[in-house]
């Protein structure tokens, strides 16, 4: 006779995970993750090859100390020197970008956007400018998102683009600036922005993409954009949009299900979180983590998930951001089969 499972207490069900949202450092040797401290989730860092069964293993370090609200969003700077995280003030949703200097652990976090009433609406870390971040802030008016370059060392802001009134998001490529706008009918337009002038690249149906383009991830060469598209199909596919011609090329699809390809953090923090991710500076094809939407449940296959989430006793590891782990293969959720290779899916 099968022994019935032990009932799970409501407090345990809704309690914080022991570890979650692991993010590998750029050099691949450290992992940052969320873990409880004084009843709030804070950011911890440890070596990738440490003993993950020991919560107090040598080298484990807590880098934030928030006792009022849990931290939800964090990421490494491109060069790995800083650990960046977002936090608001007592739930006012005016998110600020904070910096922790990993070389000076004794120093407290620094608020890089200390502007009262201003909300951080997006962060992008350009690989060709490792000491900077491009941030989207509503400093002029609450309803307008302007783009700035932020010096991560000094906190100095430099204006990059001013919103004329219809831009809902920005994305910087190495040799161009992209603007996302929405027309009156609800359709979304991707344009190249140059000194206030714009060149439309591609238009997407607002019916197929009510929340905008997801993801909005640049290809490694900066000449294309990975995004989800249902153009000419009744299924959402992962496509590459050529930024010169606007032409779409299919990257991945499923014969039956939609592919839900959420945006890699921290590129599009102002939009619903959902992840087509790749290891920075790797191949020209994305190491895709794909959500396969089913009628009864949603699962995701994640390439090379790191052990911080895989060993999490809460069972949240199948939905962790896809992060590279040297020498590791593919991890998969219990309800999906293991893909034969990155970019392919099976059910």
N, C-alpha and C positions, 0 to 999 in steps of 0.2 A: 504494500500500500504506500502510495506517495504521501510523504509528510507535507502538510499544508505550510506555506511560507509564513514566517513570523510577521505579524502586523507591524507596519511602519508607523511610528508615532508622528502625529501632525507636526510637532516641533522639529523633528528630523527632516520631514519632507520639505518644509519651507525654510529650513535652516541654511546657512551659507555653506558652500562647498569647501572641502578641505584644500583644494587647489583648483584653479580654473584659468582659462584664457592665456595659456602659455605662449610666449613670443620669443623666438630665438634671436640672439644678438647677431649683428652683421658679420662678425668674424666666426660665428658658429660655435663658440666655446661656452657661452653663458645663456641662461634662460631666465626671463622675467615672467612672473605669474602673479595672480591674485590669491591671497590666502587670508583667513580671518586674523585680526588682531584687535583686541578690546571690542569685540562684537561688530567690527566693521572690516570690510575687505580692503586690504592694503597691498602694495606692490612689494614683492620679494624677488631677490635675484640669487641664483646659485649656479654652480658649474654644471654643464650638461652631463658630464660623466660622474657626478656625485651619486651617493646612495639615496635614491628617491624613496626608499622605504623608511628612511630616517628623517623626520621633519626637522631635526636639530643637527643635521650633518655639518661637518666643518665647512665653512665658506658660505653657508646660508645667511643671507643678509636682508633685513627689511629696510627698504629705502624710502618709504612714506610712513607717516604716523598720523593719519586722519582718524579722529575719534568721533566726529559728528556725522559724516556721510561716507558711505563706501565709494571707492574709486571704481569707475566702470571702464574708462578708456585710457590706454597707455600704449607707448611704442618707443622704440629705440630711435635715436638720431642716426643719420646715414653712416656716420663714422663710428658709432658705438660709444662715443664719449658720454652722451647724455641719455638719461631715461626721461621721456616726456610723458606727462599725463594731463588729463582734463578734469576739472572740478568746478562746481558752481558754489554759491554761498547759500547754504541752508535751503536748497531746492528752488532758487529763483530762476534756474535754467539759463542764467547768463554765464556760460562756460568760459573759463580762462585756461590758458595753456601754461603749465608749470614745468620747471626744469629741475632735474636732480643731476648733479655733477658726479659721475661715477668715480672720478679721480679724487674727489674731496668728500668722502662720506660723512665727515663731521659737519658739513655745512647744511643748513636747512634748504628745502626746495625754494626756488625763485619763481615768482609769478611774472611771466613774460608779457602778459597782456593785462596789466593792472588798471583797466579803465572801467570806471563805475557805469553800470547800465549797458555795457557793450557785451555782445555775445560772439563767441568764436563759433563760426558756422562751417568751417572746413580747414583742414590742414594738409599740406602736401610737402613731402621731403624730396627735393630734387637731387638725384644722385650726382649731377655735375656741379652742385654747389653744396658740399657736405656740411658747412657751418651755418646753413640757413634753413628756414622753412617758409613756405608761402602760405599765408593765413588769410582767411576770409572773415572780415569783421564788419559789423554795421555801426561804424563810428560816426558817420555823418548823419544818418537817419536810421531809425529802427527797422525800416522796411527795405533798405538798400544794402546789398552786399558788395563791398569793395575788396580789392585784392591788394595785399601788401607783402613785401619781403621782410622777414624777421631775422635779425642777427641773433643766433642762439647764444652767443657769448655775452653780448652787451644788451640785448633786448631792444635795439634800435629798429624802428619801423621805417620802411621806405615804400611809398606808394607805387604800385605797378599799374593798376587799372581802376578807373572810377566808373561805377555803375550808372548808365544813363536812365535806368528805371525798369528795364525789362529783363535784366540778366538774373538768373536764379542760381548760377554757379560758375566757377572758373576752374580751368585746369591748365597748368603750364607744361609745355613740351620744351625740349632743349632749344629749338629754333623758332618756336611760335607760341602764341597764347590762344587758348580755346575758350569760347564763351558758350554757355548753355542758356537758351531762352525758351519761353513758352508763348505761343501765339494765342490769340483770343479764342480760337476754337479748341484749344487744348493740345495741339500738336507741339512737339518739341523740336527745336532746331539747334544743330551743332554748327558753330561758325568759327572761323579764324578771326581773331581780333588784332587790329593793328592801328594804334594811335586813334582809337575811337571809330575807325572804319571796320566793317565786318564783311567777311566773305562766307556766305552759306556753304557748308560742306555736305550736310545730309539732314533730311527731315524724317521724323519718326512719329507715327500715329499716337495720339494721346490715348486712344482706346486700348491699344496694345501695351502702352507704357504709361499708365496713369501717374506713376511716381517719378517719371523721368528715366534717363538712361542708367541702367544698372547691369553690370558695373560700369565705371568709366575709367578704365585702366589702360595706360599707354603701353604700347609694345616696346621692347627694349631698344629698338632703333629710333623710337620717337616718331615714326612715320605712320603709325596706325593706332587705332583705339579698339580695345576689346570691349564688347558690350553685348547685351542680350537683345535679340531681334526676332520678331515673328513675321517679318516682311515676306509675303508670298507663301506663308505657311500658317497652319493652325497651332503650331507648337513654337515655344520660345527656344531659340538656338543661340549658342555662343558664336559670335561673328567678329571678324576684323574689319573695321571701317578704314579705308585708305584716306588719310587726311588731305591728300592732294586731289583725289578725284571723287571721294565719297562712295566709292564702290564697296560693296559688302562681299566678304569671302567667309564661308562657313568654316569654323574651327572645330566645333563639336556639336553633336545633337543626339537625340534619342528617338527611336522610331515610334514611341508611344507617348512618352511623358515630356512635359516642359522641363527645361533646364533652368533652375533658379541660380543665377551666378552673382552672389553678393559682392559688394565692392570691397577691395582690400583696404584695411585700415592703414594709415589714416587718411587716404585720398579723399573720400567723399563723406566726411563726417556729418554733413548737413542732410543726408538722405537716409532712407531706411536701410538698416544694416542687413546685409544678406550675403559668399566670397568666391570670386575667381581670383586665385592668388598664384604668384610664382615667386621663386627665390630670386631676390634682386641680383642682376648681373649674370643670370644663367643662360638658358637657351632662348631662342626666338619664339618658342611655343610655350604657352602657360602651363605650369604644373597645376592643372585645374582641380579644384575641389568643387564637386558638382552636387547640387541638391536635386534629387529626383522626387518630384511632387507626385504623391499617390492620392487616391480618393480617401484613404483613411488615416494616413500618417505621412510625415515628411522626414526623410532621412538624407544623409549626405555621405559620400565617400570622400575621404580626406587623404591626400598623399603625404606620407612621411610625417605624421603627427608625432610630436615629441612626447617623451614619457611622462612629463608632468601632467598632461591631461589623460594619457592612456591609463595611468595607474589611479586616476581619481576615483575614489569609492562611490561618488555620487552618480557615476555612469554618464558624465557629461562629455566624455572624450570624443564620441563620434561627431559632435558638432563644434569642436574647437577649430580655430583658424588653422589652415594648412600651413605648417611650418617645416622647413627642411631639417632632417636629422641625418648626419653623415652615416652612410652605410645602411640606412634603414629602407624598408620597402613601403608598401602601401598598407594603411590601416583602413578598415571598413566597418560601417555600422552593422549591427547584428542582422538587419533585414535586407542588406544588399550584398551582392557577390563582389569579389575582388576584381577590379578592372585589370585587363591584361597589360595596359600601359597607361601612362599619363595622357589624359585627353580622351580616353575611351571609357564607356560606362556599360555595365551589364546589370540586369536585375533578375 
